Amino acid sequence: MNYFVTGTDTDSGKTLVTSALLYKMGQSQAYGRTLGLKPVASGCEQTELGLRNCDALALIEQSSIALEYELVNPLSFLPAIAPHIAASQAGVDISPGTIQAKIQQSLVAAELNETDVCLIEGAGGWRLPLGEGQFLSEVVQDINMPVILVVGVKLGCLNHAVLTHEAIIADGLTVAGWVANIVEPQTSCLDENLASLHQLMPSPCLGMVPYLSEVSAKAAAEHLSLTALLA
């Protein structure tokens, strides 16, 4: 089964939640071999092995399948700017067709390695622009996979969450579940905000990750449930 993981914005906690889900799946007998992909990433670091992205490396660490880095993160850019701008500066095509072809290549490799579950982490939010009026959401529509929404809980998150949830459904896709991720140490009216999220978004809630003083996939996984994904 394949899932696409998106967020309400850039710093919503997509990588933490994706890594935590991979970790938790790895601890469950209900899931077999797991893999995390990060098709598009900017803000990479130049290393002796080439560009490397910390988000992609985090997913690799929690995956039970070992693929070449270029299959996990095929489109990587050095500057920490919007991917379509970074791609334009680098002269690289990141149109929906190109990204979809990269993802399909990675999924073929995953299938050859008998992968049971693949989590594909997006970049930015649901409507991440790819230039020329195109969006990353178009790729997910074409592949037609269920979506997991990470809500970065902070002031303004209710609007962002509802709009993103509505956009995913309007695009003809299923929200397999959503995760509330507390991104600030002090969040006003937290219980009320969480209650509002449950009321406003009928899709299953996979859990609430509290603000973690020591961030790790294992710590976040303790606050997630896979029950809705198994239904």
ChimeraX attribute file (.defattr): number of C-alpha atoms within 10 A of each C-alpha:
attribute: neighborCount
match mode: 1-to-1
recipient: residues
	/A:1	12
	/A:2	19
	/A:3	20
	/A:4	23
	/A:5	27
	/A:6	30
	/A:7	29
	/A:8	26
	/A:9	21
	/A:10	15
	/A:11	15
	/A:12	24
	/A:13	23
	/A:14	28
	/A:15	26
	/A:16	23
	/A:17	27
	/A:18	28
	/A:19	29
	/A:20	25
	/A:21	25
	/A:22	28
	/A:23	23
	/A:24	21
	/A:25	22
	/A:26	18
	/A:27	12
	/A:28	10
	/A:29	7
	/A:30	9
	/A:31	17
	/A:32	14
	/A:33	17
	/A:34	26
	/A:35	27
	/A:36	33
	/A:37	28
	/A:38	28
	/A:39	22
	/A:40	24
	/A:41	27
	/A:42	23
	/A:43	19
	/A:44	18
	/A:45	16
	/A:46	12
	/A:47	8
	/A:48	7
	/A:49	7
	/A:50	11
	/A:51	18
	/A:52	22
	/A:53	20
	/A:54	13
	/A:55	21
	/A:56	23
	/A:57	18
	/A:58	19
	/A:59	26
	/A:60	24
	/A:61	16
	/A:62	23
	/A:63	24
	/A:64	18
	/A:65	17
	/A:66	16
	/A:67	17
	/A:68	11
	/A:69	18
	/A:70	16
	/A:71	20
	/A:72	25
	/A:73	24
	/A:74	19
	/A:75	21
	/A:76	24
	/A:77	26
	/A:78	18
	/A:79	16
	/A:80	12
	/A:81	13
	/A:82	17
	/A:83	25
	/A:84	23
	/A:85	17
	/A:86	20
	/A:87	22
	/A:88	13
	/A:89	11
	/A:90	11
	/A:91	9
	/A:92	15
	/A:93	15
	/A:94	23
	/A:95	19
	/A:96	19
	/A:97	13
	/A:98	14
	/A:99	20
	/A:100	19
	/A:101	12
	/A:102	21
	/A:103	23
	/A:104	14
	/A:105	14
	/A:106	21
	/A:107	20
	/A:108	13
	/A:109	15
	/A:110	23
	/A:111	13
	/A:112	9
	/A:113	15
	/A:114	13
	/A:115	21
	/A:116	15
	/A:117	20
	/A:118	21
	/A:119	23
	/A:120	25
	/A:121	27
	/A:122	23
	/A:123	25
	/A:124	21
	/A:125	22
	/A:126	24
	/A:127	19
	/A:128	20
	/A:129	20
	/A:130	22
	/A:131	17
	/A:132	8
	/A:133	6
	/A:134	16
	/A:135	18
	/A:136	23
	/A:137	21
	/A:138	19
	/A:139	19
	/A:140	23
	/A:141	14
	/A:142	11
	/A:143	13
	/A:144	16
	/A:145	18
	/A:146	20
	/A:147	25
	/A:148	30
	/A:149	29
	/A:150	28
	/A:151	29
	/A:152	26
	/A:153	28
	/A:154	19
	/A:155	14
	/A:156	10
	/A:157	18
	/A:158	20
	/A:159	13
	/A:160	18
	/A:161	24
	/A:162	16
	/A:163	13
	/A:164	21
	/A:165	26
	/A:166	13
	/A:167	15
	/A:168	23
	/A:169	12
	/A:170	10
	/A:171	13
	/A:172	11
	/A:173	16
	/A:174	16
	/A:175	22
	/A:176	20
	/A:177	21
	/A:178	26
	/A:179	24
	/A:180	25
	/A:181	24
	/A:182	20
	/A:183	18
	/A:184	14
	/A:185	11
	/A:186	10
	/A:187	14
	/A:188	11
	/A:189	11
	/A:190	14
	/A:191	10
	/A:192	10
	/A:193	18
	/A:194	15
	/A:195	11
	/A:196	12
	/A:197	21
	/A:198	15
	/A:199	10
	/A:200	14
	/A:201	17
	/A:202	12
	/A:203	17
	/A:204	16
	/A:205	21
	/A:206	22
	/A:207	19
	/A:208	22
	/A:209	23
	/A:210	16
	/A:211	16
	/A:212	14
	/A:213	7
	/A:214	7
	/A:215	10
	/A:216	14
	/A:217	21
	/A:218	16
	/A:219	16
	/A:220	25
	/A:221	24
	/A:222	15
	/A:223	16
	/A:224	19
	/A:225	17
	/A:226	18
	/A:227	10
	/A:228	12
	/A:229	13
	/A:230	8
	/A:231	6
